Amino acid sequence: MNLDWMEIRNYRNLEYVRLDFHKSVNFLVGENAVGKTNFLELLAYLIKGKAFEANDFYNIGQVLSITVSISFLPEELKNLTEAIELDSNGHVTLYFEQSYWKDNYPSIYILETEHPDKPRHKHLLSKSLRTMMMFLFHRSIRELETSHTKGLVDFTTTLEAIIEELQIHVTPATECVIQNGTSEKYIKHLGGPTEVVTQFHGVLERFIHVCNEVGAEQISRLNGRALDSSLPSLVDRYTRSNLYLAMTIMTKVLWQLFQREKLQHIRLSDMAYVDDKGHKTLSLFLCIDGPEINLGPFQQRAVIRFYEELLTNKNPEFLYLLDKMFGIQFLTGQLFIITNSTDSLEDDYKRIIRFYRNSRGNTRVACGTTFELSLAAEKTLSMYFGEAKAALFSSCTLLVEGETELGSFPFFAKTMDIDFSYYRISLINARGQGSINSLEKLLRHFHVKVVTLYDRDVKRDRAANKNRFFTQGVCYEYDLVAHLLKYPQGRDILNAIFNDVAMEQYNTPRTKHSVSLGKVKSSLQKIASFDSDFKSAFIHAARNSKNTAIRNFVTSHASTSDQIIINDLGKREGAVLTACYFAWLFSVKGVGIGWIVGAHLNTIELIPPAFRAPIERAAELALREEDIE
């Protein structure tokens, strides 16, 4: 059983949203208080059959309604007491509605998707449907969230009996690998007397020991499953810290299932469906709010992987306990994960659901399953997805073409009294105009506000608009040099930048800065391809230059390996100065160069206008909700 899509109307802060789900894992991202947790709590309402209260209505005078498409396997439908006819895609569309003033509980309807002209008819599915849908909500990975001493005692006793049975299969010669375990570090906030909690931790430690001694392959066979190849033992599959974290998650899921069976007075095995081999499978919707709390990046990803292991039946120890405790052999279902960490997100945009606000402040949702990128775009995205993930949490994203821009723009922004962190502006180096296109397309699909800065040499391929900017000259380096040389102190600033770069690269200051004629020639060609008048100005200045190499360069008598000492050029050799400084700067690109440039351009007027404009626009968009739909 899977949720395919859902439309929500008039629920809490969700006036209207539609969510399209990935069949296995869904990451819910977005700023705080935008409705992510509200959605997970809505799932609990629907599955548990709870009535909506006054504060659940966006507008208490209107009907609260939810339309949801669910995919069923034919075997699952056998558990329903009512006959349900699936549409041609194997789905059924349910409609929940409740009026605060008229209804005590939501009414449930089936939508005739194959015959939309037919009226909707009421279908009382509440009991049998909800008994086969299991919902687990993990607000904290490490808490069992129980204060019921007897429940914990019963759970511990059940687990202990299973361990005793499994102990029979231990080879006597096998030594225990883990000793003096520390499971109490990982499972916290257990209610009840100290001796009960201590007993539980002791049983968990013993289970780890026994599983390791028996071995994953043997446990799999005991559970009626033959592995294609042998799995490493439990302690060999995980590091020590991840082992206990994995066991904590496993125990938490089992504990919640144990409680649910006791509270509902119904066997979980009766809620499961039976496949053609006689195996029982339980459908499960597992929701996790903030798995990254108190965990490092690798452990964050390990937690997600382990949850996926459980739902895809790849953990033999868990399957063994599931079978022994509840008579269930497999799980199926979906993961819904709220995260504020890029480290938790997997590199698959189709698993991402982004909550955002439109210009009226209403929550809207963008889902990765609703669009397809080209193969070329996906290839590009695979190289930049780390940066793209951070952009999903931003108020606005600024895309630039190069590393020097990436290094210098945060300095420029601070000089302009715009702190990217405070404004939640994400800065991404797309490493070329082609990648900017792919990243911009992806981010706009997720309704991220995007500002781009292109080098002007690609302007012929695209037009400027209010969020798309171009350098005034051929590229970033040219703009920087040309703008600084307009100021009396500009040349001193460029020389200071060169000196700092020399200190960075050679660990020694240099009073003379040189560039080869070959690089000057290349820079001249690049500038002239954009500005046809520049070459004429360069030749005129070069012919009157006091520098012999420059004069010979014009007459083609100089070698391209000859060095030009930039410091020796006269103040009036404008085009030659520009070309030489540009040639040098263009040859030493990098994030570190950007840091040095940004540190030296410490007043707003020294920052080229072409750089200020996109930063100002990004700040403007970050501060206001702009509808980009």
C-alpha positions as CSV (number, residue, x, y, z in Angstrom):
1,M,0.0,0.0,0.0
2,N,1.3,3.4,-1.0
3,L,0.1,7.0,-1.0
4,D,0.3,8.3,-4.5
5,W,-0.9,11.9,-4.0
6,M,-3.0,14.0,-1.6
7,E,-5.0,17.2,-1.8
8,I,-5.6,19.0,1.4
9,R,-8.1,21.8,1.9
10,N,-8.9,24.0,4.9
11,Y,-6.5,22.2,7.3
12,R,-4.6,24.3,9.9
13,N,-2.2,26.6,7.9
14,L,-2.8,24.5,4.7
15,E,-5.5,26.4,2.9
16,Y,-4.9,24.2,-0.2
17,V,-1.9,22.1,-1.2
18,R,-1.4,19.0,-3.4
19,L,1.4,16.6,-2.6
20,D,2.7,13.9,-5.0
21,F,4.7,11.2,-3.3
22,H,7.6,9.0,-4.0
23,K,6.8,5.4,-3.6
24,S,9.5,4.7,-1.0
25,V,11.1,7.8,0.7
26,N,9.8,11.4,0.9
27,F,11.9,14.2,2.4
28,L,9.9,17.2,3.5
29,V,11.9,20.4,3.5
30,G,11.1,24.1,4.0
31,E,11.4,26.8,6.5
32,N,9.9,26.5,10.0
33,A,6.2,26.8,10.7
34,V,5.3,26.3,7.0
35,G,3.2,23.1,7.6
36,K,5.5,20.1,7.4
37,T,4.7,18.7,10.8
38,N,1.0,19.6,10.3
39,F,1.0,17.2,7.3
40,L,2.5,14.3,9.3
41,E,0.0,14.9,12.0
42,L,-2.8,14.9,9.4
43,L,-1.7,11.4,8.3
44,A,-2.0,10.3,11.9
45,Y,-5.6,11.7,12.0
46,L,-6.7,9.9,8.9
47,I,-5.1,6.5,9.7
48,K,-6.1,6.5,13.4
49,G,-9.6,7.8,12.7
50,K,-9.4,10.9,14.9
51,A,-11.9,13.7,14.6
52,F,-10.7,17.2,13.7
53,E,-11.0,19.9,16.3
54,A,-11.6,23.6,16.0
55,N,-8.0,24.6,15.7
56,D,-7.5,22.1,12.9
57,F,-9.7,24.2,10.6
58,Y,-8.0,26.9,8.5
59,N,-11.5,28.5,8.2
60,I,-13.9,27.0,10.8
61,G,-16.9,28.0,8.7
62,Q,-15.8,25.8,5.8
63,V,-15.5,22.0,5.3
64,L,-12.1,20.5,5.9
65,S,-11.4,17.9,3.2
66,I,-8.7,15.6,2.1
67,T,-8.5,13.7,-1.2
68,V,-6.0,10.9,-1.3
69,S,-5.0,8.3,-4.0
70,I,-3.9,5.0,-2.6
71,S,-2.2,2.1,-4.5
72,F,-3.3,-1.3,-3.3
73,L,-2.0,-4.7,-4.2
74,P,-4.7,-7.2,-4.9
75,E,-3.7,-9.3,-1.9
76,E,-4.2,-6.2,0.4
77,L,-7.8,-5.8,-0.7
78,K,-8.7,-9.2,0.7
79,N,-8.4,-7.8,4.2
80,L,-11.2,-5.3,3.6
81,T,-14.7,-6.2,4.6
82,E,-16.0,-4.0,1.8
83,A,-15.4,-4.6,-1.9
84,I,-13.3,-1.9,-3.5
85,E,-13.0,-1.5,-7.2
86,L,-9.6,-0.2,-8.3
87,D,-9.2,2.1,-11.3
88,S,-7.2,1.1,-14.3
89,N,-3.9,2.1,-12.6
90,G,-4.6,0.0,-9.5
91,H,-5.5,3.0,-7.4
92,V,-8.5,4.0,-5.3
93,T,-9.2,7.6,-4.5
94,L,-10.7,8.4,-1.1
95,Y,-12.3,11.6,0.0
96,F,-12.5,12.6,3.7
97,E,-14.6,15.6,4.8
98,Q,-15.7,17.1,8.1
99,S,-17.7,20.1,9.0
100,Y,-16.9,21.4,12.4
101,W,-20.5,22.4,13.1
102,K,-22.2,19.3,11.7
103,D,-19.9,16.3,12.0
104,N,-18.4,14.6,14.9
105,Y,-16.0,12.5,12.7
106,P,-14.9,12.8,9.1
107,S,-17.0,11.0,6.5
108,I,-15.2,8.9,3.9
109,Y,-16.2,8.6,0.2
110,I,-14.8,6.8,-2.8
111,L,-14.4,9.0,-5.9
112,E,-15.4,7.4,-9.2
113,T,-12.2,8.3,-11.0
114,E,-13.1,6.1,-14.1
115,H,-16.5,7.8,-14.3
116,P,-16.2,11.4,-13.2
117,D,-19.8,12.1,-14.3
118,K,-21.1,9.8,-11.7
119,P,-21.9,11.2,-8.2
120,R,-19.6,10.5,-5.3
121,H,-21.1,7.8,-3.1
122,K,-20.5,7.3,0.6
123,H,-18.5,4.2,1.6
124,L,-18.0,3.4,5.2
125,L,-14.4,2.3,5.1
126,S,-13.2,3.6,8.4
127,K,-12.7,0.5,10.4
128,S,-11.4,-2.1,8.0
129,L,-9.3,0.4,6.1
130,R,-7.7,1.9,9.1
131,T,-7.0,-1.4,10.7
132,M,-4.8,-2.4,7.8
133,M,-2.9,0.9,7.8
134,M,-0.2,1.4,10.4
135,F,1.2,4.8,11.2
136,L,4.4,5.3,13.3
137,F,5.7,8.8,14.2
138,H,9.2,9.3,15.5
139,R,9.8,12.7,16.9
140,S,13.0,11.6,18.5
141,I,15.2,8.8,17.3
142,R,16.5,7.9,20.7
143,E,13.4,8.1,22.9
144,L,11.0,5.2,23.4
145,E,8.5,7.7,24.8
146,T,6.9,5.5,27.4
147,S,5.9,5.9,31.0
148,H,4.0,2.6,31.2
149,T,6.1,0.3,33.4
150,K,4.0,-2.8,32.7
151,G,4.2,-2.3,29.0
152,L,8.0,-2.1,29.1
153,V,8.2,-5.1,31.3
154,D,6.0,-7.1,28.9
155,F,8.0,-6.0,26.0
156,T,11.3,-6.8,27.7
157,T,10.0,-10.2,28.7
158,T,8.9,-11.0,25.1
159,L,12.3,-9.9,23.8
160,E,14.1,-12.0,26.4
161,A,12.1,-15.1,25.5
162,I,13.1,-14.7,21.8
163,I,16.7,-14.3,22.7
164,E,16.6,-17.5,24.8
165,E,15.2,-19.4,21.7
166,L,17.9,-17.8,19.4
167,Q,20.6,-18.7,21.9
168,I,20.2,-22.3,21.0
169,H,21.7,-21.7,17.6
170,V,24.9,-20.2,19.0
171,T,28.1,-22.1,18.3
172,P,29.8,-22.8,21.7
173,A,33.2,-22.0,20.3
174,T,32.1,-18.5,19.1
175,E,33.4,-15.6,21.3
176,C,31.3,-12.6,22.0
177,V,32.8,-9.6,20.1
178,I,31.0,-6.8,22.0
179,Q,31.4,-6.5,25.7
180,N,30.4,-3.9,28.2
181,G,28.0,-2.3,25.7
182,T,26.5,1.1,26.2
183,S,22.9,0.9,24.8
184,E,21.7,3.2,27.6
185,K,23.7,6.0,25.9
186,Y,21.4,5.6,22.8
187,I,18.0,4.8,24.2
188,K,16.9,7.6,26.5
189,H,13.9,8.8,28.4
190,L,12.5,5.5,29.4
191,G,9.8,5.8,32.1
192,G,9.4,3.4,35.0
193,P,11.6,2.2,37.9
194,T,15.3,2.1,37.5
195,E,15.5,-1.7,37.7
196,V,13.0,-2.1,34.8
197,V,15.0,0.3,32.6
198,T,18.3,-1.5,33.6
199,Q,16.7,-4.9,32.7
200,F,15.6,-3.6,29.3
201,H,19.1,-2.3,28.5
202,G,20.6,-5.5,29.6
203,V,18.3,-7.5,27.3
204,L,19.1,-5.2,24.4
205,E,22.9,-5.7,25.0
206,R,22.4,-9.5,25.1
207,F,20.4,-9.5,21.9
208,I,23.3,-7.7,20.1
209,H,25.7,-10.3,21.5
210,V,23.5,-13.3,20.5
211,C,22.8,-11.9,17.0
212,N,26.5,-11.5,16.4
213,E,27.3,-15.0,17.5
214,V,24.5,-16.6,15.5
215,G,25.4,-14.6,12.4
216,A,23.1,-12.8,9.9
217,E,23.1,-15.7,7.4
218,Q,22.0,-18.2,10.0
219,I,19.3,-15.8,11.3
220,S,18.0,-15.3,7.8
221,R,17.7,-19.0,7.3
222,L,15.9,-19.4,10.7
223,N,13.5,-16.8,9.5
224,G,12.7,-18.8,6.4
225,R,14.8,-16.8,4.0
226,A,17.8,-18.0,2.0
227,L,20.4,-15.3,1.2
228,D,22.0,-15.1,-2.2
229,S,25.3,-14.4,-0.5
230,S,26.3,-14.3,3.1
231,L,25.8,-11.1,5.1
232,P,28.5,-10.0,7.6
233,S,27.7,-10.4,11.2
234,L,25.9,-7.6,13.0
235,V,29.0,-5.9,14.4
236,D,30.8,-6.2,11.1
237,R,28.0,-4.4,9.3
238,Y,28.1,-1.2,11.5
239,T,30.5,0.8,13.4
240,R,30.1,0.6,17.2
241,S,28.1,3.9,17.4
242,N,26.0,3.1,14.4
243,L,25.3,-0.4,15.7
244,Y,23.6,1.0,18.8
245,L,21.8,3.7,16.8
246,A,20.5,1.0,14.5
247,M,19.4,-1.2,17.4
248,T,17.7,1.8,19.0
249,I,15.6,2.5,15.8
250,M,14.8,-1.2,15.5
251,T,13.7,-1.4,19.1
252,K,11.7,1.8,18.8
253,V,9.7,0.4,15.8
254,L,9.1,-2.9,17.5
255,W,8.1,-1.2,20.8
256,Q,5.5,1.0,18.9
257,L,4.1,-2.1,17.1
258,F,3.9,-3.9,20.4
259,Q,2.0,-1.0,22.0
260,R,-0.3,-0.7,19.1
261,E,-1.3,-4.4,19.2
262,K,-2.0,-4.1,22.9
263,L,-4.0,-0.9,22.6
264,Q,-6.1,-1.9,19.6
265,H,-6.7,-5.4,20.9
266,I,-6.1,-6.8,17.4
267,R,-3.3,-9.0,16.3
268,L,-0.9,-7.3,13.8
269,S,-0.8,-10.5,11.8
270,D,-4.5,-10.1,11.2
271,M,-3.8,-6.6,9.8
272,A,-1.2,-7.9,7.4
273,Y,-1.9,-9.3,3.9
274,V,-0.8,-12.7,2.8
275,D,1.1,-13.2,-0.5
276,D,1.0,-16.3,-2.7
277,K,3.8,-17.9,-0.7
278,G,1.9,-17.5,2.6
279,H,4.1,-14.7,3.9
280,K,2.4,-12.0,5.9
281,T,3.3,-8.4,5.1
282,L,2.3,-5.3,7.2
283,S,1.8,-2.0,5.5
284,L,3.5,0.8,7.4
285,F,3.7,4.6,7.1
286,L,6.8,5.6,9.1
287,C,7.2,9.4,9.8
288,I,10.3,10.9,11.2
289,D,10.6,14.5,12.4
290,G,14.2,15.7,12.6
291,P,16.4,12.6,12.4
292,E,19.5,14.9,12.3
293,I,19.2,16.1,15.9
294,N,22.4,15.5,17.8
295,L,23.9,13.5,15.0
296,G,26.8,14.1,12.7
297,P,26.5,14.0,8.9
298,F,27.5,10.4,8.5
299,Q,25.2,9.2,11.3
300,Q,22.3,11.2,9.8
301,R,22.7,9.3,6.5
302,A,23.1,6.0,8.4
303,V,19.8,6.6,10.2
304,I,18.0,7.1,7.0
305,R,19.6,4.1,5.4
306,F,18.6,1.9,8.4
307,Y,15.0,3.0,8.2
308,E,15.1,2.1,4.5
309,E,16.6,-1.3,5.5
310,L,13.6,-2.0,7.7
311,L,11.0,-1.1,5.2
312,T,12.7,-3.0,2.4
313,N,13.3,-6.1,4.5
314,K,17.1,-6.1,4.3
315,N,17.8,-6.5,8.0
316,P,17.6,-10.2,9.1
317,E,17.8,-9.5,12.8
318,F,14.8,-7.2,12.6
319,L,12.8,-9.6,10.4
320,Y,13.5,-12.4,12.9
321,L,12.1,-10.4,15.8
322,L,9.1,-9.2,13.7
323,D,8.2,-12.8,12.9
324,K,8.7,-14.1,16.5
325,M,6.8,-11.2,18.1
326,F,4.0,-10.7,15.7
327,G,3.9,-13.5,13.2
328,I,4.7,-11.1,10.4
329,Q,7.5,-11.8,7.8
330,F,7.8,-8.6,5.9
331,L,7.0,-4.8,6.0
332,T,6.1,-2.5,3.2
333,G,5.3,1.1,3.1
334,Q,6.7,4.6,2.8
335,L,9.0,6.9,4.8
336,F,8.1,10.5,5.4
337,I,11.0,12.5,6.8
338,I,11.1,16.1,7.9
339,T,14.6,17.4,7.8
340,N,16.5,20.7,8.1
341,S,19.8,19.2,7.2
342,T,21.3,18.9,3.8
343,D,23.3,15.9,5.1
344,S,20.1,13.9,5.6
345,L,18.9,14.5,2.0
346,E,19.7,11.8,-0.5
347,D,20.9,12.8,-4.0
348,D,17.6,12.2,-5.7
349,Y,15.4,15.2,-6.4
350,K,12.4,13.0,-7.0
351,R,12.3,12.2,-3.2
352,I,12.1,15.8,-2.2
353,I,8.9,17.7,-1.3
354,R,9.5,21.4,-0.6
355,F,7.0,23.5,1.4
356,Y,7.1,27.3,0.6
357,R,5.0,30.4,0.9
358,N,3.6,32.3,-2.1
359,S,3.2,36.1,-2.3
360,R,0.0,36.0,-0.1
361,G,1.8,34.0,2.6
362,N,-0.1,30.8,1.8
363,T,1.7,27.5,2.0
364,R,2.3,25.7,-1.3
365,V,4.2,22.5,-2.1
366,A,6.6,21.5,-4.9
367,C,7.2,17.8,-5.4
368,G,10.1,16.2,-7.2
369,T,8.0,13.4,-8.7
370,T,6.0,15.9,-10.8
371,F,8.7,16.8,-13.3
372,E,11.4,15.2,-15.4
373,L,14.8,16.6,-16.1
374,S,16.7,15.8,-19.3
375,L,19.5,13.2,-19.1
376,A,22.0,16.0,-19.7
377,A,20.5,18.1,-16.9
378,E,20.5,15.1,-14.6
379,K,24.2,14.5,-15.3
380,T,25.0,18.1,-14.5
381,L,22.9,17.9,-11.4
382,S,24.7,14.9,-10.1
383,M,27.9,17.0,-9.9
384,Y,26.2,19.9,-8.1
385,F,23.5,18.3,-6.0
386,G,25.3,19.1,-2.7
387,E,25.0,22.8,-3.5
388,A,21.5,22.4,-4.8
389,K,20.4,20.8,-1.6
390,A,21.5,23.8,0.4
391,A,19.5,26.0,-1.9
392,L,16.3,24.2,-1.1
393,F,16.5,25.7,2.4
394,S,17.3,29.2,1.3
395,S,15.1,32.3,0.8
396,C,16.9,33.0,-2.4
397,T,19.7,31.5,-4.4
398,L,22.4,33.4,-6.4
399,L,24.1,31.4,-9.2
400,V,27.4,32.5,-10.5
401,E,29.8,31.1,-13.1
402,G,33.1,30.8,-11.4
403,E,35.2,30.1,-8.3
404,T,36.5,33.7,-8.0
405,E,32.9,35.0,-7.8
406,L,32.1,32.3,-5.2
407,G,35.0,33.6,-3.0
408,S,34.5,37.3,-3.4
409,F,30.7,37.7,-3.4
410,P,30.2,37.1,0.3
411,F,32.7,39.8,1.0
412,F,31.0,42.2,-1.4
413,A,27.7,41.4,0.2
414,K,29.0,42.2,3.7
415,T,30.5,45.5,2.5
416,M,27.0,46.3,1.2
417,D,25.6,45.4,4.6
418,I,23.9,42.2,3.3
419,D,24.9,39.1,5.2
420,F,24.1,36.0,3.2
421,S,23.5,33.9,6.3
422,Y,21.1,36.5,7.9
423,Y,19.3,36.8,4.6
424,R,19.3,33.1,4.0
425,I,20.9,33.6,0.5
426,S,22.6,30.5,-1.0
427,L,25.5,31.2,-3.3
428,I,26.4,28.5,-5.8
429,N,29.3,28.3,-8.2
430,A,27.8,26.6,-11.3
431,R,31.2,26.4,-13.0
432,G,29.9,27.6,-16.3
433,Q,26.8,29.0,-18.0
434,G,25.6,25.6,-19.1
435,S,25.3,24.4,-15.5
436,I,23.6,27.6,-14.5
437,N,20.7,26.6,-16.8
438,S,20.3,23.1,-15.3
439,L,20.5,24.3,-11.7
440,E,18.2,27.2,-12.3
441,K,15.6,24.9,-13.9
442,L,15.7,22.4,-11.0
443,L,15.4,25.2,-8.4
444,R,12.6,26.9,-10.2
445,H,10.7,23.5,-10.3
446,F,11.0,23.6,-6.5
447,H,9.9,27.2,-6.4
448,V,13.2,28.5,-5.1
449,K,13.7,32.2,-5.9
450,V,16.8,32.3,-8.2
451,V,19.1,35.2,-9.3
452,T,21.7,34.5,-11.9
453,L,24.9,36.3,-13.0
454,Y,26.3,35.4,-16.4
455,D,29.4,36.5,-18.2
456,R,28.3,38.9,-21.0
457,D,29.9,36.8,-23.7
458,V,26.8,34.4,-23.5
459,K,24.2,37.2,-23.6
460,R,23.4,36.5,-27.2
461,D,21.9,33.2,-26.1
462,R,19.5,34.6,-23.5
463,A,17.9,37.9,-22.5
464,A,18.3,39.9,-19.3
465,N,15.3,40.1,-17.0
466,K,14.7,41.3,-13.4
467,N,16.4,38.1,-12.0
468,R,19.0,37.5,-14.7
469,F,22.1,39.7,-14.8
470,F,25.2,40.0,-17.0
471,T,28.7,41.4,-16.4
472,Q,29.2,44.8,-18.1
473,G,32.4,43.6,-19.8
474,V,33.2,40.2,-21.3
475,C,33.5,38.5,-17.9
476,Y,34.0,38.9,-14.1
477,E,37.8,39.6,-14.3
478,Y,37.4,42.2,-17.0
479,D,34.7,44.0,-15.0
480,L,36.9,44.0,-11.9
481,V,40.0,45.4,-13.7
482,A,38.1,48.0,-15.8
483,H,36.1,49.3,-12.9
484,L,39.1,49.6,-10.5
485,L,41.3,51.4,-13.1
486,K,38.7,54.2,-13.2
487,Y,39.8,55.2,-9.6
488,P,43.0,56.9,-8.7
489,Q,43.7,54.2,-6.1
490,G,42.6,51.3,-8.4
491,R,46.0,50.4,-9.6
492,D,47.4,50.3,-6.1
493,I,44.5,48.0,-5.1
494,L,45.2,45.7,-8.0
495,N,48.9,45.6,-7.1
496,A,48.0,44.9,-3.5
497,I,45.8,42.0,-4.7
498,F,48.7,40.7,-6.8
499,N,51.1,41.0,-3.8
500,D,48.7,39.0,-1.5
501,V,48.3,36.4,-4.2
502,A,52.1,36.1,-4.4
503,M,52.3,35.7,-0.6
504,E,49.6,33.0,-0.8
505,Q,51.3,31.1,-3.6
506,Y,55.0,31.7,-3.0
507,N,55.0,32.8,0.6
508,T,57.1,35.9,-0.3
509,P,56.1,39.4,-1.3
510,R,56.8,40.6,-4.9
511,T,57.2,44.3,-5.9
512,K,57.2,43.4,-9.6
513,H,54.3,41.7,-11.2
514,S,54.7,40.2,-14.7
515,V,52.6,38.5,-17.3
516,S,53.6,36.7,-20.5
517,L,52.8,38.2,-23.9
518,G,51.1,35.0,-24.7
519,K,48.5,35.6,-21.9
520,V,48.2,39.2,-23.0
521,K,47.5,38.1,-26.5
522,S,44.8,35.6,-25.3
523,S,43.2,38.3,-23.1
524,L,43.2,40.8,-26.0
525,Q,41.4,38.3,-28.2
526,K,38.8,37.5,-25.5
527,I,38.1,41.2,-24.9
528,A,38.1,42.1,-28.6
529,S,35.5,39.3,-29.3
530,F,33.1,41.3,-27.2
531,D,34.4,44.9,-27.6
532,S,35.6,45.5,-31.2
533,D,36.9,49.0,-30.3
534,F,39.2,47.6,-27.6
535,K,41.7,46.1,-30.0
536,S,42.2,49.5,-31.8
537,A,42.6,51.2,-28.4
538,F,45.1,48.6,-27.3
539,I,47.2,48.9,-30.6
540,H,47.2,52.7,-30.3
541,A,48.4,52.6,-26.7
542,A,50.9,49.8,-27.4
543,R,52.6,51.7,-30.3
544,N,53.2,54.6,-27.9
545,S,54.3,52.5,-25.0
546,K,57.6,52.9,-23.3
547,N,57.8,49.2,-23.0
548,T,59.8,47.6,-25.8
549,A,58.2,44.2,-25.6
550,I,54.7,45.8,-25.9
551,R,55.8,47.8,-29.0
552,N,57.4,44.7,-30.5
553,F,54.2,42.7,-29.8
554,V,52.3,45.1,-32.0
555,T,54.8,44.7,-34.8
556,S,54.8,40.9,-34.3
557,H,58.6,40.9,-33.5
558,A,58.1,39.8,-29.9
559,S,58.0,36.2,-28.6
560,T,54.8,35.2,-26.7
561,S,57.1,33.9,-23.9
562,D,58.4,37.4,-23.2
563,Q,57.4,38.8,-19.9
564,I,55.7,42.2,-19.4
565,I,56.4,43.9,-16.0
566,I,53.0,45.5,-15.3
567,N,54.5,47.9,-12.8
568,D,56.6,49.5,-15.5
569,L,53.6,50.4,-17.7
570,G,52.7,54.1,-17.7
571,K,49.5,55.6,-16.4
572,R,48.4,56.6,-19.9
573,E,48.6,53.2,-21.4
574,G,45.0,52.5,-20.5
575,A,44.0,49.6,-22.8
576,V,47.4,48.0,-22.4
577,L,47.1,48.2,-18.6
578,T,43.6,46.7,-18.7
579,A,44.7,43.9,-21.0
580,C,47.7,43.1,-18.8
581,Y,46.0,43.2,-15.5
582,F,43.1,41.2,-17.0
583,A,45.5,38.6,-18.4
584,W,47.1,38.1,-15.0
585,L,43.9,37.9,-13.0
586,F,42.3,35.6,-15.6
587,S,45.2,33.2,-15.2
588,V,45.0,32.9,-11.4
589,K,41.2,32.2,-10.8
590,G,40.1,30.5,-7.7
591,V,38.1,30.8,-4.5
592,G,41.2,31.9,-2.6
593,I,41.7,34.7,-5.1
594,G,38.1,35.7,-4.6
595,W,38.7,36.0,-0.8
596,I,41.7,38.3,-1.5
597,V,39.7,40.4,-4.0
598,G,36.7,40.7,-1.6
599,A,38.9,41.8,1.3
600,H,40.5,44.6,-0.8
601,L,37.3,46.0,-2.3
602,N,36.2,47.3,1.1
603,T,33.9,50.2,0.0
604,I,30.7,49.9,-1.9
605,E,31.9,52.2,-4.8
606,L,34.9,49.9,-5.5
607,I,32.5,46.9,-6.2
608,P,31.6,46.9,-9.9
609,P,27.9,47.7,-10.5
610,A,27.4,44.5,-12.3
611,F,28.3,42.6,-9.1
612,R,26.2,44.8,-6.8
613,A,23.0,44.5,-8.8
614,P,22.4,40.7,-8.4
615,I,23.4,40.8,-4.7
616,E,20.9,43.6,-4.1
617,R,18.2,41.7,-6.1
618,A,18.8,38.5,-4.1
619,A,18.5,40.4,-0.9
620,E,15.2,42.0,-2.1
621,L,13.7,38.7,-3.0
622,A,14.9,37.1,0.3
623,L,13.1,39.8,2.3
624,R,9.7,39.5,0.6
625,E,7.5,36.6,-0.5
626,E,7.4,36.8,-4.2
627,D,5.0,34.5,-6.1
628,I,7.1,32.7,-8.8
629,E,4.3,30.4,-9.8
